[in-house]
């Protein structure tokens, strides 16, 4: 459409002059729709796969306040999950290498049995790397589902589950940093939930804290019950026998008194 600069009227492209004020369209320009910024990884076919993957990591990890509103505007869930799978698998590989390095040092300084333990550790980590995408997908689905449930309870899920899981997925990139990556990712994901859902920051913080304590209760309470039931059914004598088998004789004798 053409817009007359004098009177503001709009006309089709083929019109040569303004029928309202008579001005020529020589100085009238065609109006263009403003471009909409998108998540780089969603444009990987035009931007390039590795460049879009890296650009998205940088924006999500270092500039969450400006990145995650894009997620709230309607992110593609498939792209977000794909992003999380790639960086989650990379995090598993990096952590496995770091742990292997420390185990290698322990085997070099330890007894001969440490070598056998090192080999079993390598086998376990190879198994984890092979099945890594399954574990990442399961963790992403479970974590985002639990967080979204409590976001709903505190009134912080304005834009639906798609926004929550995409936010959680794009925060997964920081897990590649050994030891502290999970904490940095959690901070970014918390900020991201606030920006993507357009809610105050305290709502996602409260939802995550409640989810943490609920999950702890679900895990810890059954363990306490198992210990109590074991003591009630077997008494302390069984604990004394267990201590004997582990050659803690002094502690075993104390337990036998009771």
C-alpha positions as a Markdown table, in Angstrom:
| # | Residue | x | y | z |
|---|---|---|---|---|
| 1 | Unk | 0.0 | 0.0 | 0.0 |
| 2 | Unk | 1.1 | 3.6 | -0.7 |
| 3 | Unk | 0.6 | 6.3 | 1.9 |
| 4 | Unk | 0.2 | 10.0 | 1.0 |
| 5 | Unk | 2.6 | 12.1 | 3.1 |
| 6 | Unk | 0.3 | 15.1 | 3.0 |
| 7 | Unk | -3.0 | 13.7 | 4.0 |
| 8 | Unk | -2.1 | 10.2 | 5.3 |
| 9 | Unk | -4.5 | 8.4 | 3.1 |
| 10 | Unk | -3.6 | 4.9 | 1.8 |
| 11 | Unk | -4.0 | 3.7 | -1.8 |
| 12 | Unk | -3.2 | 0.6 | -3.8 |
| 13 | Unk | 0.2 | 0.3 | -5.5 |
| 14 | Unk | -1.1 | 1.0 | -9.0 |
| 15 | Unk | -2.6 | 4.5 | -8.1 |
| 16 | Unk | -0.4 | 7.3 | -9.4 |
| 17 | Unk | -1.8 | 10.3 | -7.4 |
| 18 | Unk | -3.8 | 10.9 | -4.3 |
| 19 | Unk | -7.5 | 11.2 | -5.0 |
| 20 | Unk | -8.1 | 13.0 | -1.7 |
| 21 | Unk | -5.6 | 15.9 | -2.0 |
| 22 | Unk | -4.3 | 15.5 | -5.5 |
| 23 | Unk | -0.7 | 15.1 | -4.6 |
| 24 | Unk | 1.6 | 13.0 | -6.8 |
| 25 | Unk | 3.0 | 9.8 | -5.5 |
| 26 | Unk | 6.5 | 10.7 | -6.5 |
| 27 | Unk | 7.3 | 11.4 | -2.8 |
| 28 | Unk | 5.0 | 8.8 | -1.4 |
| 29 | Unk | 6.7 | 5.5 | -0.2 |
| 30 | Unk | 5.3 | 2.1 | 0.1 |
| 31 | Unk | 4.6 | 1.3 | 3.8 |
| 32 | Unk | 6.4 | -1.8 | 5.1 |
| 33 | Unk | 5.6 | -4.0 | 8.0 |
| 34 | Unk | 8.2 | -3.8 | 10.9 |
| 35 | Unk | 10.5 | -6.8 | 11.2 |
| 36 | Unk | 9.9 | -9.1 | 14.2 |
| 37 | Unk | 13.0 | -10.4 | 16.1 |
| 38 | Unk | 13.1 | -14.1 | 16.4 |
| 39 | Unk | 15.1 | -16.6 | 18.4 |
| 40 | Unk | 18.3 | -17.3 | 16.4 |
| 41 | Unk | 18.0 | -21.1 | 16.7 |
| 42 | Unk | 14.6 | -21.0 | 15.2 |
| 43 | Unk | 16.2 | -19.5 | 12.1 |
| 44 | Unk | 19.1 | -22.0 | 11.9 |
| 45 | Unk | 18.3 | -22.9 | 8.3 |
| 46 | Unk | 19.0 | -19.4 | 7.1 |
| 47 | Unk | 21.5 | -18.3 | 9.8 |
| 48 | Unk | 23.5 | -21.5 | 9.8 |
| 49 | Unk | 23.2 | -24.3 | 12.4 |
| 50 | Unk | 26.3 | -23.7 | 14.5 |
| 51 | Unk | 26.1 | -19.9 | 14.4 |
| 52 | Unk | 22.5 | -19.9 | 15.5 |
| 53 | Unk | 23.2 | -22.5 | 18.2 |
| 54 | Unk | 26.0 | -20.3 | 19.6 |
| 55 | Unk | 24.1 | -17.0 | 19.2 |
| 56 | Unk | 21.1 | -18.4 | 21.1 |
| 57 | Unk | 23.4 | -19.7 | 23.9 |
| 58 | Unk | 25.0 | -16.3 | 24.3 |
| 59 | Unk | 21.7 | -14.4 | 24.3 |
| 60 | Unk | 19.9 | -16.8 | 26.6 |
| 61 | Unk | 22.9 | -17.1 | 29.1 |
| 62 | Unk | 24.3 | -13.6 | 29.1 |
| 63 | Unk | 21.3 | -11.4 | 28.2 |
| 64 | Unk | 18.2 | -13.2 | 29.7 |
| 65 | Unk | 16.3 | -10.0 | 30.2 |
| 66 | Unk | 16.2 | -9.2 | 26.5 |
| 67 | Unk | 16.1 | -12.8 | 25.2 |
| 68 | Unk | 13.3 | -14.5 | 27.1 |
| 69 | Unk | 10.5 | -12.0 | 26.1 |
| 70 | Unk | 11.1 | -13.5 | 22.7 |
| 71 | Unk | 10.2 | -16.9 | 24.2 |
| 72 | Unk | 7.1 | -15.4 | 25.7 |
| 73 | Unk | 6.0 | -14.2 | 22.2 |
| 74 | Unk | 5.5 | -17.7 | 21.0 |
| 75 | Unk | 8.6 | -19.9 | 20.8 |
| 76 | Unk | 8.8 | -23.1 | 18.8 |
| 77 | Unk | 8.8 | -26.0 | 21.3 |
| 78 | Unk | 10.6 | -28.4 | 19.0 |
| 79 | Unk | 13.5 | -26.0 | 18.5 |
| 80 | Unk | 13.7 | -25.3 | 22.2 |
| 81 | Unk | 13.8 | -29.0 | 23.1 |
| 82 | Unk | 16.4 | -29.7 | 20.3 |
| 83 | Unk | 18.5 | -26.9 | 21.8 |
| 84 | Unk | 18.3 | -28.4 | 25.3 |
| 85 | Unk | 19.1 | -31.9 | 24.0 |
| 86 | Unk | 22.3 | -30.6 | 22.3 |
| 87 | Unk | 23.6 | -28.6 | 25.2 |
| 88 | Unk | 22.5 | -31.3 | 27.8 |
| 89 | Unk | 24.4 | -34.0 | 25.9 |
| 90 | Unk | 27.4 | -31.6 | 25.7 |
| 91 | Unk | 27.2 | -31.1 | 29.4 |
| 92 | Unk | 27.2 | -34.8 | 30.1 |
| 93 | Unk | 30.2 | -35.3 | 27.9 |
| 94 | Unk | 32.1 | -32.4 | 29.6 |
| 95 | Unk | 31.3 | -33.6 | 33.1 |
| 96 | Unk | 32.3 | -37.2 | 32.2 |
| 97 | Unk | 35.7 | -35.9 | 31.0 |
| 98 | Unk | 36.2 | -33.8 | 34.1 |
| 99 | Unk | 35.3 | -36.7 | 36.4 |
| 100 | Unk | 37.5 | -39.1 | 34.4 |
| 101 | Unk | 40.5 | -36.7 | 34.9 |
| 102 | Unk | 40.1 | -36.8 | 38.6 |
| 103 | Unk | 39.6 | -40.6 | 38.7 |
| 104 | Unk | 42.7 | -40.9 | 36.6 |
| 105 | Unk | 44.7 | -38.9 | 39.2 |
| 106 | Unk | 43.2 | -41.1 | 42.0 |
| 107 | Unk | 44.2 | -44.3 | 40.1 |
| 108 | Unk | 47.7 | -43.0 | 39.6 |
| 109 | Unk | 48.2 | -42.3 | 43.3 |
| 110 | Unk | 46.1 | -45.2 | 44.7 |
| 111 | Unk | 46.4 | -48.9 | 45.0 |
| 112 | Unk | 46.0 | -51.4 | 42.1 |
| 113 | Unk | 42.3 | -51.8 | 42.8 |
| 114 | Unk | 41.8 | -48.2 | 41.7 |
| 115 | Unk | 42.6 | -49.2 | 38.1 |
| 116 | Unk | 39.6 | -51.6 | 38.1 |
| 117 | Unk | 37.4 | -49.0 | 39.6 |
| 118 | Unk | 38.6 | -46.6 | 36.8 |
| 119 | Unk | 37.6 | -49.0 | 34.1 |
| 120 | Unk | 34.1 | -49.6 | 35.6 |
| 121 | Unk | 33.7 | -45.8 | 35.9 |
| 122 | Unk | 34.6 | -45.4 | 32.2 |
| 123 | Unk | 32.0 | -48.0 | 31.2 |
| 124 | Unk | 29.3 | -46.3 | 33.3 |
| 125 | Unk | 30.0 | -42.9 | 31.8 |
| 126 | Unk | 30.0 | -44.3 | 28.2 |
| 127 | Unk | 26.5 | -45.8 | 29.1 |
| 128 | Unk | 25.4 | -42.4 | 30.4 |
| 129 | Unk | 26.7 | -40.6 | 27.3 |
| 130 | Unk | 24.9 | -43.0 | 24.9 |
| 131 | Unk | 21.6 | -42.6 | 26.7 |
| 132 | Unk | 22.2 | -38.9 | 27.5 |
| 133 | Unk | 19.5 | -37.5 | 25.2 |
| 134 | Unk | 16.9 | -39.8 | 26.9 |
| 135 | Unk | 17.9 | -38.6 | 30.3 |
| 136 | Unk | 18.0 | -34.9 | 29.2 |
| 137 | Unk | 14.5 | -35.2 | 27.7 |
| 138 | Unk | 13.1 | -36.9 | 30.8 |
| 139 | Unk | 14.7 | -34.3 | 33.1 |
| 140 | Unk | 13.5 | -31.4 | 31.0 |
| 141 | Unk | 9.9 | -32.7 | 30.9 |
| 142 | Unk | 9.8 | -33.5 | 34.6 |
| 143 | Unk | 11.4 | -30.3 | 35.8 |
| 144 | Unk | 9.4 | -28.0 | 33.6 |
| 145 | Unk | 6.2 | -29.8 | 34.4 |
| 146 | Unk | 6.7 | -29.5 | 38.2 |
| 147 | Unk | 7.8 | -25.9 | 38.0 |
| 148 | Unk | 4.8 | -25.0 | 35.8 |
| 149 | Unk | 2.4 | -26.7 | 38.2 |
| 150 | Unk | 3.6 | -24.5 | 41.1 |
| 151 | Unk | 3.8 | -21.5 | 38.8 |
| 152 | Unk | 0.1 | -22.0 | 38.2 |
| 153 | Unk | -0.5 | -22.2 | 42.0 |
| 154 | Unk | 1.2 | -18.8 | 42.5 |
| 155 | Unk | -0.4 | -17.2 | 39.5 |
| 156 | Unk | 2.8 | -16.9 | 37.4 |
| 157 | Unk | 1.9 | -19.0 | 34.3 |
| 158 | Unk | 0.3 | -16.3 | 32.2 |
| 159 | Unk | 1.3 | -17.7 | 28.8 |
| 160 | Unk | 0.9 | -21.5 | 29.2 |
| 161 | Unk | 3.1 | -24.6 | 29.4 |
| 162 | Unk | 4.8 | -24.0 | 26.0 |
| 163 | Unk | 6.4 | -20.8 | 27.4 |
| 164 | Unk | 7.6 | -22.6 | 30.6 |
| 165 | Unk | 9.2 | -25.6 | 28.9 |
| 166 | Unk | 10.8 | -23.4 | 26.2 |
| 167 | Unk | 12.2 | -21.1 | 28.9 |
| 168 | Unk | 13.5 | -24.1 | 30.9 |
| 169 | Unk | 15.0 | -25.6 | 27.7 |
| 170 | Unk | 16.9 | -22.4 | 26.6 |
| 171 | Unk | 18.4 | -22.2 | 30.1 |
| 172 | Unk | 20.0 | -25.6 | 29.8 |
| 173 | Unk | 23.0 | -24.3 | 27.9 |
| 174 | Unk | 24.8 | -23.2 | 31.1 |
| 175 | Unk | 24.8 | -26.8 | 32.4 |
| 176 | Unk | 27.9 | -27.3 | 30.3 |
| 177 | Unk | 30.0 | -25.4 | 32.9 |
| 178 | Unk | 31.3 | -28.0 | 35.4 |
| 179 | Unk | 30.3 | -27.9 | 39.0 |
| 180 | Unk | 28.4 | -24.6 | 39.0 |
| 181 | Unk | 26.5 | -24.8 | 35.7 |
| 182 | Unk | 23.3 | -26.2 | 37.2 |
| 183 | Unk | 23.2 | -23.2 | 39.6 |
| 184 | Unk | 23.8 | -20.6 | 36.9 |
| 185 | Unk | 21.2 | -22.3 | 34.7 |
| 186 | Unk | 18.7 | -22.2 | 37.5 |
| 187 | Unk | 19.3 | -18.4 | 38.0 |
| 188 | Unk | 18.8 | -17.8 | 34.2 |
| 189 | Unk | 15.7 | -20.0 | 34.1 |
| 190 | Unk | 14.2 | -18.1 | 37.0 |
| 191 | Unk | 14.8 | -14.8 | 35.3 |
| 192 | Unk | 13.6 | -16.2 | 32.1 |
| 193 | Unk | 10.3 | -17.4 | 33.6 |
| 194 | Unk | 9.7 | -13.9 | 34.9 |
| 195 | Unk | 10.4 | -12.3 | 31.6 |
| 196 | Unk | 8.7 | -14.8 | 29.3 |
| 197 | Unk | 5.5 | -15.0 | 31.4 |
| 198 | Unk | 5.7 | -11.2 | 32.1 |
| 199 | Unk | 5.3 | -11.7 | 35.9 |
| 200 | Unk | 7.2 | -10.4 | 38.9 |
| 201 | Unk | 10.4 | -12.2 | 39.7 |
| 202 | Unk | 9.1 | -13.4 | 43.1 |
| 203 | Unk | 6.5 | -15.6 | 41.5 |
| 204 | Unk | 9.0 | -18.0 | 39.7 |
| 205 | Unk | 11.3 | -17.9 | 42.7 |
| 206 | Unk | 8.4 | -18.9 | 45.0 |
| 207 | Unk | 7.3 | -21.7 | 42.6 |
| 208 | Unk | 10.8 | -23.1 | 42.4 |
| 209 | Unk | 11.4 | -23.0 | 46.1 |
| 210 | Unk | 8.0 | -24.8 | 46.8 |
| 211 | Unk | 8.8 | -27.4 | 44.2 |
| 212 | Unk | 12.2 | -28.0 | 45.8 |
| 213 | Unk | 10.8 | -28.6 | 49.3 |
| 214 | Unk | 8.0 | -30.7 | 48.0 |
| 215 | Unk | 10.4 | -33.0 | 46.0 |
| 216 | Unk | 12.7 | -33.2 | 49.1 |
| 217 | Unk | 9.8 | -34.2 | 51.2 |
| 218 | Unk | 8.7 | -36.9 | 48.7 |
| 219 | Unk | 12.2 | -38.3 | 48.7 |
| 220 | Unk | 13.3 | -37.9 | 52.3 |
| 221 | Unk | 10.1 | -38.9 | 54.1 |
| 222 | Unk | 10.0 | -42.4 | 52.6 |
| 223 | Unk | 13.7 | -42.9 | 53.5 |
| 224 | Unk | 13.0 | -42.0 | 57.1 |
| 225 | Unk | 10.1 | -44.3 | 57.2 |
| 226 | Unk | 12.2 | -47.2 | 55.8 |
| 227 | Unk | 14.8 | -46.6 | 58.5 |
| 228 | Unk | 12.2 | -46.5 | 61.3 |
| 229 | Unk | 10.5 | -49.7 | 60.0 |
| 230 | Unk | 13.9 | -51.5 | 59.7 |
| 231 | Unk | 14.7 | -50.6 | 63.3 |
| 232 | Unk | 11.3 | -51.6 | 64.5 |
| 233 | Unk | 11.4 | -55.0 | 62.7 |
| 234 | Unk | 15.0 | -56.0 | 63.3 |
| 235 | Unk | 16.1 | -54.1 | 66.3 |
| 236 | Unk | 19.6 | -52.8 | 66.9 |
| 237 | Unk | 21.1 | -56.3 | 66.9 |
| 238 | Unk | 21.0 | -56.4 | 63.1 |
| 239 | Unk | 22.8 | -53.1 | 63.0 |
| 240 | Unk | 25.5 | -54.6 | 65.2 |
| 241 | Unk | 25.8 | -57.5 | 62.8 |
| 242 | Unk | 26.2 | -55.1 | 59.9 |
| 243 | Unk | 28.9 | -53.3 | 61.8 |
| 244 | Unk | 30.7 | -56.5 | 62.4 |
| 245 | Unk | 30.7 | -57.4 | 58.8 |
| 246 | Unk | 32.3 | -54.1 | 58.1 |
| 247 | Unk | 34.9 | -54.7 | 60.8 |
| 248 | Unk | 33.8 | -51.8 | 63.0 |
| 249 | Unk | 34.2 | -54.0 | 66.1 |
| 250 | Unk | 34.2 | -51.2 | 68.7 |
| 251 | Unk | 30.9 | -49.7 | 67.4 |
| 252 | Unk | 29.4 | -53.2 | 67.2 |
| 253 | Unk | 30.1 | -53.9 | 70.8 |
| 254 | Unk | 28.4 | -50.7 | 71.9 |
| 255 | Unk | 25.4 | -51.6 | 69.8 |
| 256 | Unk | 25.2 | -55.1 | 71.3 |
| 257 | Unk | 24.8 | -53.6 | 74.8 |
| 258 | Unk | 21.3 | -52.4 | 73.8 |
